[in-house]
Amino acid sequence: MSQRNCFNSVPKGLYFPTERRKFVHRIFGPVPSRRLGRSLGIDVIPHKTCSFDCVYCECGATTNKTCKREEFYPLEELLEELDERLSSMEVRPDYLTLSGAGEPTLYSRMGELIRRAKEMTGLPVAVITNSSLLHMEDVRRELMEADVVLPSLDAARAESFIKINRPHRRCDLAEIMQGLKTFLSGYKGKVLFEVLLIDGYNTEPEDLEALKEFLDSVRVDRIQLNTVVRPGTIRELKALGSERLEEIREFFGPKCEIVASGYTSAKGKETDTEIEEILSLLKRRPCTLEDIHNSTGIPIPGLIKTLDELIEKDEITTNVFNGKTYYTTEAKD
């Protein structure tokens, strides 16, 4: 596929034909995130400019498939909009996250953006990436600036990789995997590694064996399993059920957890990892039941039971403020 000017794929209304190119709404959220709490997003890439065209992407088909890095939006304008957005917020987010409807590492000034955003706001920065450019030394160097990196690898076999991710012709799976190994061997921040599983695409025994072999060879804090929950670019995709996800989680080992929306363990209660998530969230700030549900994705019935158990164990308490019940790890006055 021939490369095009990335601005051709930007929806109408985002740019204005003025001397000084302007954009709107490059900062979005905060979005309740199971993995990051309240995440304020920084969208550094025009809509659907990506190195992949994944069959499961909820944002639609890639319109500009590229591996060429560019300063798609002026760095100073991104920082200006970020400052304006934060100044209007009553509650500060837990993280700034480079994400959006494209591949963030395609932004050529990513490292400088991360560094200056951290200096300006005092907030940690996370980057969600499909890992496709990690064979590039400059991308690895810039990504070292992030506090949390959320890389993904859906397949460790070339046939399955091409089938599920439909990569740009310059993307080579062996290069991507080696780039991941090189980056993760030197990165000191937190690594939440995502694998998205689709029945019939990357769930054969040989697929799972290859993924496990790779994951066992790299340093990660968590391996996070996901599956399709909404229509992708191909609508006939089949999600994995809770029982199958649990089998694969056990196969991948103790660092693996399931983050698929609406998932509960086969035992019908929250897992130890989910309890850790709840406690980690409440250590940052008091939350209502709805806040915890939105941030963790844990279904309400099981969440209520878990919170009651944590109260009985004196691990959390409740406080009422303005008629709302807040859960907290702090002792009552």
C-alpha positions in Angstrom: 0.0 0.0 0.0 1.5 3.3 -1.0 2.1 5.9 1.7 0.1 9.0 1.6 0.2 12.3 3.4 -1.2 11.4 6.8 -3.2 14.6 7.0 -5.4 13.3 4.1 -7.0 10.8 6.5 -8.0 13.3 9.2 -11.8 13.8 9.6 -13.1 17.1 8.5 -13.3 19.7 11.2 -10.0 18.9 12.8 -7.9 21.3 10.7 -8.5 24.8 9.5 -6.8 26.3 6.4 -5.0 29.0 8.3 -1.3 30.1 8.3 -0.9 28.4 11.7 -2.2 24.8 11.5 -4.6 24.2 14.4 -6.3 21.2 15.8 -9.0 20.5 18.3 -9.6 17.7 20.8 -6.2 16.1 20.8 -6.7 15.6 24.5 -9.5 13.3 25.6 -10.9 12.0 28.8 -10.2 11.4 31.5 -11.2 7.8 30.7 -11.8 5.3 33.5 -9.1 2.7 32.8 -8.9 -0.7 34.4 -5.1 -0.6 34.1 -4.3 3.1 34.8 -7.2 4.5 36.9 -8.3 7.9 35.6 -6.4 8.3 32.3 -6.2 11.5 30.3 -5.5 10.7 26.7 -3.1 12.4 24.3 -4.0 11.5 20.7 -0.8 12.3 18.8 -1.8 10.5 15.5 -4.5 11.4 12.9 -7.4 9.0 12.9 -6.5 5.5 11.8 -2.9 6.2 10.9 -1.3 3.0 11.9 1.3 0.4 11.0 -1.4 -2.3 11.5 -5.0 -2.9 10.3 -6.1 -5.3 13.0 -9.2 -7.3 12.4 -10.5 -6.5 15.9 -9.9 -2.7 15.9 -13.0 -0.9 17.3 -11.9 2.3 15.6 -12.5 1.0 12.1 -10.2 0.1 9.2 -6.8 1.7 8.9 -6.9 4.4 6.2 -3.2 5.3 6.3 -1.1 2.2 6.8 2.5 3.5 7.4 5.7 3.0 9.3 7.0 6.5 8.6 7.3 8.6 11.8 6.2 12.3 11.5 5.4 15.2 13.7 1.7 15.0 12.8 0.7 17.8 15.2 3.0 20.6 16.4 4.5 19.6 19.8 3.9 23.1 21.3 0.2 22.9 20.4 -0.2 19.5 22.0 1.4 20.8 25.2 -0.7 24.0 25.1 -4.0 22.0 24.8 -2.9 19.7 27.6 -2.2 22.6 29.9 -5.6 24.1 29.1 -7.4 20.8 29.7 -5.7 20.2 33.0 -6.4 23.7 34.2 -10.2 23.1 33.7 -10.3 19.8 35.6 -11.5 19.7 39.2 -9.8 16.2 39.8 -6.4 15.5 38.3 -6.0 12.3 36.4 -3.8 9.5 37.6 -1.9 9.2 34.3 -1.4 10.9 31.0 -1.6 8.3 28.2 -0.4 8.4 24.6 -3.0 6.4 22.8 -5.9 7.0 20.4 -7.1 5.7 17.1 -3.6 5.0 15.7 -0.1 3.9 16.7 1.4 6.6 19.1 5.1 5.6 18.4 4.6 7.0 14.9 4.8 10.5 16.4 8.4 11.6 15.7 8.7 13.8 18.8 7.3 11.3 21.2 10.2 11.3 23.6 10.2 15.1 23.9 6.5 15.1 24.4 6.7 12.6 27.2 9.5 14.4 28.9 8.0 17.9 28.7 4.5 16.7 29.7 5.9 15.1 32.8 7.9 18.3 33.7 4.9 20.5 33.0 2.3 18.5 34.9 4.1 16.3 37.4 2.0 13.4 36.2 3.3 10.0 35.1 3.0 9.1 31.4 1.9 5.8 29.9 2.2 4.7 26.3 0.0 2.1 24.6 1.8 0.6 21.6 1.4 -2.3 19.1 5.2 -2.8 19.4 5.7 -2.5 15.6 8.4 0.2 15.7 10.4 -1.2 18.6 13.1 -2.5 16.2 14.0 1.2 15.7 16.6 2.5 18.1 15.2 6.0 18.3 11.7 4.7 19.2 13.2 2.5 22.0 15.2 5.4 23.3 12.2 7.8 23.4 9.9 5.2 25.0 12.4 4.9 27.9 11.0 8.2 29.1 7.6 6.7 29.8 6.7 5.6 33.4 4.4 2.7 32.1 4.5 1.0 28.7 1.6 -1.2 27.5 3.0 -3.1 24.5 1.0 -5.8 22.8 1.8 -8.9 20.8 -1.1 -11.0 19.6 0.8 -13.6 17.8 4.4 -15.0 17.8 3.9 -17.0 14.6 4.1 -15.1 11.2 1.0 -16.7 9.7 -1.2 -15.8 12.7 0.5 -12.3 13.0 -0.4 -11.5 9.4 -4.0 -12.9 9.8 -4.9 -11.0 12.9 -2.8 -7.7 12.7 -2.6 -7.3 8.8 0.6 -5.3 9.2 2.3 -2.8 6.8 4.5 -4.6 4.3 7.6 -3.3 6.1 6.6 -4.9 9.5 8.5 -8.1 10.1 7.5 -10.2 13.1 11.0 -11.4 13.9 12.2 -7.8 14.0 9.3 -6.7 16.2 10.0 -9.5 18.7 13.7 -8.8 18.8 12.9 -5.1 19.3 10.6 -5.9 22.2 13.3 -8.1 23.8 15.9 -5.3 23.4 13.6 -2.6 24.8 12.4 -4.6 27.7 15.9 -5.7 28.7 16.8 -2.1 29.5 13.5 -0.5 30.4 13.1 0.3 34.1 9.4 1.3 34.2 6.3 -0.8 34.6 5.3 -3.1 31.7 1.7 -4.3 31.2 1.9 -6.6 28.2 -1.4 -7.3 26.4 -2.4 -10.2 24.3 -5.7 -10.1 22.5 -7.1 -13.5 21.7 -9.7 -14.4 19.0 -11.1 -17.8 18.4 -9.7 -19.2 15.2 -7.0 -16.6 14.8 -4.4 -17.0 17.4 -5.7 -19.7 19.9 -4.3 -22.9 18.4 -1.9 -24.8 20.6 1.1 -23.8 18.4 0.1 -20.2 18.7 -0.1 -20.3 22.5 3.1 -22.2 22.8 5.0 -19.7 20.7 3.5 -16.8 22.7 4.4 -18.4 26.0 8.0 -19.1 24.8 8.4 -15.4 23.9 6.8 -14.0 27.1 8.9 -16.3 29.2 12.0 -14.7 27.6 11.2 -11.0 28.5 10.7 -9.0 31.6 7.1 -7.9 32.2 5.1 -7.0 35.3 1.8 -8.3 34.0 0.6 -10.3 31.0 -2.9 -9.2 30.3 -5.3 -11.3 28.3 -8.1 -9.7 26.4 -10.7 -10.8 23.8 -13.1 -9.1 21.4 -16.1 -7.4 23.2 -17.2 -5.1 20.4 -17.4 -5.3 16.6 -14.1 -4.9 14.8 -13.3 -4.4 11.1 -14.4 -8.0 10.6 -17.8 -8.5 12.4 -17.8 -12.3 12.6 -15.1 -12.5 15.2 -15.6 -14.9 18.1 -14.7 -14.0 21.6 -13.3 -16.5 24.0 -15.4 -17.5 27.0 -14.4 -17.1 30.6 -13.5 -20.8 31.0 -11.2 -20.8 27.9 -9.6 -17.5 29.0 -9.0 -19.0 32.5 -7.3 -22.1 30.9 -5.0 -19.8 28.9 -4.3 -17.7 31.9 -3.1 -20.7 33.9 -1.0 -21.8 30.9 0.8 -18.5 30.8 1.6 -18.5 34.5 1.4 -16.4 37.6 2.0 -13.0 36.0 -1.0 -13.5 33.7 -4.4 -11.9 34.4 -7.6 -11.5 32.4 -8.7 -7.9 31.6 -11.5 -8.7 29.2 -14.6 -6.6 29.9 -17.2 -8.3 32.1 -14.9 -11.2 33.0 -15.3 -13.0 36.3 -13.2 -16.0 37.4 -14.6 -19.5 36.9 -15.1 -19.6 40.7 -17.6 -16.7 40.4 -15.6 -14.3 42.5 -12.9 -11.7 42.0 -9.3 -12.9 41.6 -6.4 -11.9 43.8 -5.2 -9.7 41.0 -8.5 -7.8 40.9 -8.4 -7.3 44.7 -5.0 -5.8 44.3 -6.4 -3.5 41.6 -9.2 -2.4 44.0 -6.8 -1.7 46.8 -4.3 0.1 44.5 -7.1 2.3 43.2 -8.4 3.1 46.7 -4.9 4.0 48.0 -4.8 6.7 45.3 -8.1 8.3 46.2 -11.5 7.4 47.8 -14.0 6.0 45.3 -17.7 5.2 45.0 -18.9 1.8 43.9 -19.5 3.3 40.4 -16.0 4.7 40.3 -14.5 1.4 41.2 -16.6 -0.5 38.6 -15.8 2.0 35.9 -12.0 1.9 36.6 -11.7 -1.9 37.0 -14.5 -3.3 34.8 -15.4 -5.7 37.6 -19.2 -6.6 37.4 -21.2 -4.9 40.2 -22.6 -8.0 42.0 -19.2 -9.5 42.5 -17.6 -6.1 43.3 -20.1 -5.5 46.1 -19.3 -8.9 47.6 -15.6 -8.3 47.4 -15.9 -4.8 48.9 -17.9 -6.2 51.8 -15.3 -8.9 52.4 -12.5 -6.2 52.4 -14.5 -4.2 55.0 -14.9 -7.3 57.2 -11.1 -7.8 57.0 -10.5 -4.1 57.9 -8.6 -3.6 54.7 -10.9 -0.8 53.6 -13.5 1.5 55.2 -16.4 3.7 54.1 -17.1 7.4 54.5 -20.3 9.3 53.5 -19.8 12.6 51.8 -22.6 14.7 50.2 -24.9 11.7 50.4 -22.5 9.3 48.6 -20.7 6.4 50.1 -16.9 6.4 49.4 -14.6 3.4 49.9 -11.1 4.2 51.1 -8.1 2.5 52.6 -7.7 5.3 55.1 -9.0 4.8 58.6 -12.1 6.8 59.7 -11.5 9.9 61.8 
